[in-house]
Amino acid sequence: MDAARLDDRDIAILATLCREGRIAKTELAARVNLSPTPCWDRMKRLEKAGLIAGYRAEIDLARLGPHVQVFVTVELESHRAESFQVFERRIAQLDEVTGCWAIGGGYDYLMQVVARDVAAFQELMDALLESRAGLRRYYSYIVTKPVKDDPPALGLLRG
């Protein structure tokens, strides 16, 4: 299934599920102006097509205890394909790295890290520098407060 074959109700289902993954099926159907069975059929079709990759709970980390969230820009020593693969395999093993994106425009990657405190973050980065992951340099940006963290506005992505 490609995006061109999605209609407005499919987009409405996806958008609602992005914001409220645990919404009751009957409530979802009402919100997208469908009866429950056709709505459920569409959800299953969207899941089967891979458009719905999973469902997650949004956890309030502050209520769990002290932590630090850090965004890190990364530059690798080498820009050979093998270097990128080595780095990506290493990052995939680190539970503290909650997101990592290959980016263009000066740096090679943007990482999101959640650690117990700044010292734990620094231990992670020191270990990464000492490993054979190919990290040349990094710049860290500590999150001081969340301002906005919303799912994408799916309706804006349609042409």
Residue frames relative to the residue before (quaternion, step in Angstrom):
aa qw qx qy qz dx dy dz
M 1.0000 0.0000 0.0000 0.0000 0.00 0.00 0.00
D 0.1411 -0.7887 0.5917 0.0892 3.57 -0.81 0.94
A 0.6975 -0.5042 0.3217 0.3947 3.53 -1.28 0.46
A 0.6040 0.5785 -0.3619 0.4117 3.60 1.09 -0.61
R 0.6948 0.4700 -0.2761 0.4691 3.59 1.13 -0.56
L 0.5239 0.6146 -0.4265 0.4072 3.61 1.23 0.03
D 0.2373 -0.7561 0.5870 0.1658 3.55 -0.97 0.79
D 0.7495 -0.4126 0.2707 0.4414 3.56 -1.32 0.07
R 0.6425 0.5142 -0.3360 0.4581 3.62 1.03 -0.65
D 0.6043 0.5352 -0.3560 0.4708 3.60 1.04 -0.70
I 0.6608 0.4972 -0.2998 0.4756 3.58 0.91 -0.93
A 0.6433 0.5180 -0.3244 0.4611 3.60 0.98 -0.81
I 0.6308 0.5149 -0.3335 0.4750 3.60 1.00 -0.77
L 0.6749 0.4943 -0.2968 0.4606 3.59 0.83 -0.96
A 0.6652 0.5103 -0.3048 0.4519 3.58 0.90 -0.91
T 0.6570 0.5004 -0.3105 0.4707 3.59 0.96 -0.85
L 0.6746 0.4927 -0.2997 0.4608 3.59 0.91 -0.88
C 0.5850 0.5667 -0.3692 0.4475 3.63 1.12 -0.58
R 0.7327 0.4174 -0.2230 0.4891 3.55 0.99 -0.87
E 0.8139 0.1176 0.0054 0.5689 3.57 1.00 -0.87
G 0.1313 -0.8572 0.4952 0.0529 3.56 0.38 1.23
R 0.7295 0.4128 -0.2374 0.4910 3.60 1.14 -0.53
I 0.3056 0.7654 -0.5169 0.2317 3.58 1.19 0.33
A 0.5129 -0.6309 0.4849 0.3222 3.57 -1.05 0.78
K 0.5954 -0.6006 0.4001 0.3532 3.55 -1.05 0.79
T 0.6583 0.5058 -0.3251 0.4529 3.58 0.94 -0.79
E 0.6432 0.5064 -0.3197 0.4770 3.60 1.04 -0.74
L 0.6267 0.5268 -0.3317 0.4686 3.58 1.00 -0.82
A 0.6477 0.5221 -0.3141 0.4574 3.58 0.91 -0.93
A 0.6592 0.5042 -0.3112 0.4631 3.59 0.93 -0.88
R 0.6681 0.5216 -0.3060 0.4334 3.60 0.94 -0.87
V 0.7561 0.3485 -0.2037 0.5151 3.58 1.06 -0.68
N 0.4763 -0.7244 0.3949 0.3040 3.55 1.34 0.34
L 0.5169 0.5707 -0.4522 0.4501 3.54 0.87 1.11
S 0.4838 -0.5884 0.5249 0.3798 3.54 -1.23 0.23
P 0.6955 -0.5310 0.2838 0.3922 3.62 -1.13 0.59
T 0.6797 0.5066 -0.3254 0.4190 3.64 0.79 -0.87
P 0.6818 0.4513 -0.3166 0.4808 3.66 0.79 -0.80
C 0.6112 0.5416 -0.3501 0.4589 3.58 1.08 -0.68
W 0.6551 0.5061 -0.2973 0.4758 3.58 0.93 -0.95
D 0.6324 0.5297 -0.3274 0.4607 3.61 0.99 -0.82
R 0.6582 0.4986 -0.3074 0.4729 3.57 0.96 -0.85
M 0.6244 0.5347 -0.3410 0.4561 3.60 0.97 -0.82
K 0.6644 0.5041 -0.2987 0.4640 3.58 0.88 -0.95
R 0.6456 0.5122 -0.3154 0.4705 3.59 1.01 -0.83
L 0.6585 0.5004 -0.3034 0.4733 3.61 0.98 -0.81
E 0.6277 0.5152 -0.3278 0.4829 3.59 1.08 -0.72
K 0.6746 0.5055 -0.2931 0.4511 3.57 0.86 -1.00
A 0.6722 0.4907 -0.2863 0.4747 3.58 1.07 -0.72
G 0.5171 -0.6679 0.4021 0.3533 3.59 1.26 -0.17
L 0.4563 0.6828 -0.4580 0.3403 3.59 1.23 0.15
I 0.6995 0.2789 -0.2141 0.6221 3.58 1.19 -0.54
A 0.1793 -0.8331 0.5197 0.0607 3.54 -0.24 1.31
G 0.7824 -0.2108 0.1473 0.5672 3.61 1.17 -0.38
Y 0.3599 -0.6907 0.5849 0.2264 3.51 -1.39 0.03
R 0.0258 -0.8107 0.5843 -0.0237 3.57 -0.92 0.90
A 0.4109 -0.6555 0.5655 0.2860 3.50 -1.31 0.38
E 0.3418 -0.7023 0.5831 0.2235 3.56 -1.09 0.71
I 0.1791 -0.8221 0.5381 0.0506 3.57 -0.44 1.26
D 0.3393 -0.7084 0.5805 0.2146 3.57 -0.98 0.86
L 0.2871 -0.8110 0.4879 0.1477 3.56 -0.05 1.32
A 0.6004 0.5791 -0.3633 0.4149 3.60 1.05 -0.67
R 0.6619 0.5007 -0.3080 0.4650 3.59 1.07 -0.65
L 0.6094 0.5456 -0.3529 0.4544 3.59 1.22 -0.39
G 0.6815 -0.4352 0.2995 0.5064 3.55 1.09 -0.63
P 0.7327 -0.4079 0.2909 0.4606 3.55 -1.29 0.04
H 0.1450 0.7592 -0.6245 0.1119 3.54 -1.10 0.74
V 0.2365 -0.7305 0.6128 0.1870 3.53 -1.33 0.14
Q 0.1747 -0.7516 0.6282 0.1000 3.53 -1.03 0.86
V 0.0350 -0.8159 0.5752 -0.0477 3.56 -0.78 1.07
F 0.2139 -0.7144 0.6485 0.1530 3.53 -1.10 0.78
V 0.1011 -0.8116 0.5753 -0.0092 3.54 -0.88 0.99
T 0.1994 -0.7328 0.6348 0.1422 3.56 -0.91 0.94
V 0.1596 -0.8130 0.5598 0.0176 3.53 -0.92 1.00
E 0.1008 -0.7517 0.6489 0.0615 3.52 -1.13 0.81
L 0.3097 -0.7616 0.5431 0.1705 3.57 -0.85 0.96
E 0.6025 -0.5736 0.4241 0.3579 3.55 -1.25 0.50
S 0.8007 0.1374 -0.0300 0.5824 3.56 1.00 -0.87
H 0.2840 -0.7667 0.5529 0.1611 3.54 -1.13 0.63
R 0.3235 0.7107 -0.5381 0.3173 3.54 1.03 0.82
A 0.6420 -0.5474 0.3724 0.3866 3.58 -1.13 0.65
E 0.6352 0.5424 -0.3252 0.4434 3.58 0.98 -0.82
S 0.6296 0.5438 -0.3325 0.4442 3.60 1.02 -0.78
F 0.6507 0.5019 -0.3145 0.4753 3.57 0.97 -0.83
Q 0.6503 0.5217 -0.3124 0.4553 3.59 0.97 -0.84
V 0.6433 0.5184 -0.3196 0.4640 3.60 0.96 -0.87
F 0.6628 0.5035 -0.3019 0.4648 3.58 0.89 -0.95
E 0.6884 0.4942 -0.2895 0.4450 3.59 0.81 -0.97
R 0.6303 0.5129 -0.3372 0.4753 3.60 1.03 -0.70
R 0.6539 0.5086 -0.3169 0.4619 3.60 0.97 -0.81
I 0.6627 0.5087 -0.3052 0.4570 3.59 0.89 -0.91
A 0.6218 0.5613 -0.3389 0.4283 3.60 1.01 -0.78
Q 0.6661 0.5122 -0.2914 0.4571 3.61 1.20 -0.49
L 0.6587 0.5371 -0.2975 0.4349 3.60 1.21 -0.36
D 0.3523 -0.7657 0.5029 0.1914 3.58 -0.45 1.20
E 0.6157 0.5678 -0.3525 0.4174 3.60 1.08 -0.61
V 0.6410 0.4791 -0.3205 0.5068 3.58 1.18 -0.52
T 0.1397 -0.8394 0.5245 0.0298 3.54 -0.31 1.30
G 0.7846 0.0437 -0.0492 0.6165 3.56 1.29 -0.19
C 0.0635 0.7810 -0.6197 0.0446 3.56 -1.08 0.67
W 0.0431 -0.8093 0.5845 -0.0385 3.53 -0.79 1.09
A 0.3694 -0.6619 0.5998 0.2563 3.57 -1.03 0.79
I 0.0450 -0.8215 0.5678 -0.0263 3.57 -0.79 1.02
G 0.3385 -0.7003 0.5836 0.2335 3.53 -1.30 0.31
G 0.6504 0.5686 -0.3568 0.3555 3.54 -1.24 0.19
G 0.8260 -0.2371 0.1108 0.4992 3.60 0.95 0.68
Y 0.7681 0.1826 -0.1145 0.6030 3.57 0.95 -0.81
D 0.5131 -0.6655 0.4545 0.2954 3.53 -1.22 0.41
Y 0.8135 0.0513 0.0174 0.5790 3.59 1.01 -0.83
L 0.1835 -0.6991 0.6725 0.1592 3.48 -1.39 0.40
M 0.0866 -0.8040 0.5881 0.0170 3.57 -0.72 1.10
Q 0.2163 -0.7129 0.6487 0.1555 3.50 -1.28 0.53
V 0.0534 -0.8097 0.5836 -0.0306 3.54 -0.74 1.12
V 0.0786 -0.7503 0.6532 0.0645 3.56 -1.07 0.79
A 0.0347 0.8036 -0.5882 0.0833 3.55 -0.70 1.17
R 0.6888 -0.4883 0.3565 0.4001 3.53 -1.32 0.35
D 0.7683 -0.1530 0.1433 0.6048 3.58 0.99 -0.91
V 0.7249 -0.4239 0.2953 0.4556 3.59 -1.28 0.04
A 0.6261 0.5417 -0.3425 0.4442 3.60 1.00 -0.74
A 0.6545 0.4942 -0.3110 0.4803 3.61 0.96 -0.81
F 0.6130 0.5313 -0.3410 0.4750 3.58 1.05 -0.73
Q 0.6855 0.4889 -0.2937 0.4525 3.57 0.86 -0.95
E 0.6057 0.5404 -0.3497 0.4678 3.60 1.08 -0.67
L 0.6352 0.5288 -0.3198 0.4632 3.56 0.99 -0.85
M 0.7011 0.4656 -0.2788 0.4626 3.58 0.82 -0.97
D 0.6182 0.5326 -0.3455 0.4636 3.61 1.03 -0.73
A 0.6599 0.4978 -0.3011 0.4755 3.57 0.95 -0.87
L 0.6429 0.5169 -0.3208 0.4654 3.58 1.02 -0.76
L 0.6415 0.5169 -0.3157 0.4707 3.58 1.03 -0.79
E 0.7077 0.4595 -0.2548 0.4723 3.57 0.98 -0.84
S 0.5889 0.5670 -0.3754 0.4367 3.59 1.16 -0.41
R 0.5472 -0.6018 0.4618 0.3537 3.54 -1.27 0.03
A 0.2892 0.7905 -0.4911 0.2241 3.57 1.05 0.75
G 0.4969 -0.6978 0.4032 0.3220 3.61 1.24 -0.22
L 0.3704 0.7394 -0.4819 0.2896 3.58 1.22 0.38
R 0.2519 -0.7725 0.5671 0.1346 3.58 -0.74 1.05
R 0.7624 -0.2006 0.1650 0.5927 3.56 0.82 -1.04
Y 0.1144 -0.7808 0.6104 0.0683 3.50 -1.29 0.37
Y 0.1914 -0.7328 0.6388 0.1357 3.52 -1.32 0.40
S 0.1840 -0.8086 0.5535 0.0771 3.55 -0.81 1.00
Y 0.1321 -0.7692 0.6245 0.0287 3.51 -1.17 0.83
I 0.2261 -0.8021 0.5428 0.1049 3.55 -0.31 1.28
V 0.3978 -0.7051 0.5374 0.2362 3.56 -0.87 0.97
T 0.2226 -0.7929 0.5559 0.1125 3.58 -0.72 1.07
K 0.7711 -0.1456 0.0565 0.6173 3.57 1.22 -0.47
P 0.4514 -0.6591 0.5135 0.3132 3.56 -1.04 0.65
V 0.2077 -0.7767 0.5841 0.1112 3.55 -0.99 0.83
K 0.7790 -0.1322 0.1128 0.6025 3.57 0.93 -0.89
D 0.0988 0.7696 -0.6226 0.1017 3.55 -0.95 0.94
D 0.1937 0.8041 -0.5250 0.2005 3.54 0.49 1.26
P 0.5380 -0.5614 0.4914 0.3923 3.56 -1.24 0.34
P 0.6254 -0.5527 0.3765 0.4020 3.61 -1.14 0.43
A 0.4642 -0.6377 0.5384 0.2966 3.55 -1.20 0.64
L 0.2852 -0.8287 0.4574 0.1508 3.57 0.10 1.34
G 0.6060 0.5756 -0.3542 0.4195 3.57 1.06 -0.67
L 0.6477 0.5285 -0.3178 0.4474 3.59 1.13 -0.59
L 0.6362 0.5597 -0.3196 0.4240 3.58 1.21 -0.41
R 0.5998 0.5522 -0.3594 0.4540 3.58 1.27 -0.19
G 0.4839 -0.7098 0.4551 0.2344 3.52 -1.05 0.87
